[in-house]
Amino acid sequence: SRPEPILYSRPCPSRHSHLFNMQNESGDNVDLYVPRKCSYTNRLIASKDHGSVQINVANVDPVTGVATGDATPYALVGFLRFKSEGDMALTSLVQKKDAELLTVAE
């Protein structure tokens, strides 16, 4: 007769990855890969999406017009770039951010 297979009590991480949360003792996230979302379409950017980009746009002081040293990151999925809509999406995101800053400043 055949021996009984060994059954493991812990589920396979590849099929049940939502059950595991990789955190260190202080509670910081230590996963090797954290997926990004497109800033324009809110789609998840897959790890194999080599057409996706993340662009950091410098923040500018509205009074002096000089860069402040920090930046706002925008992630764009490769699908948008493939359809030649990446520049339109980035322009729309930056204009929306500028409008928000102007309403807060007033």
Stockholm file with secondary structure:
# STOCKHOLM 1.0

chainA/1-106         SRPEPILYSRPCPSRHSHLFNMQNESGDNVDLYVPRKCSYTNRLIASKDHGSVQINVANVDPVTGVATGDATPYALVGFLRFKSEGDMALTSLVQKKDAELLTVAE
#=GR chainA/1-106 SS CCCCCCCCSSCCTTTCGGGCCCBCTTCCBCCSCCCEECTTTCCEECTTCTTCEEEEEEEECTTTCCEEEEEEEEEECHHHHHTTCHHHHHHHHHHHHHHHHHHHHC
#=GC SS_cons         CCCCCCCCSSCCTTTCGGGCCCBCTTCCBCCSCCCEECTTTCCEECTTCTTCEEEEEEEECTTTCCEEEEEEEEEECHHHHHTTCHHHHHHHHHHHHHHHHHHHHC
//
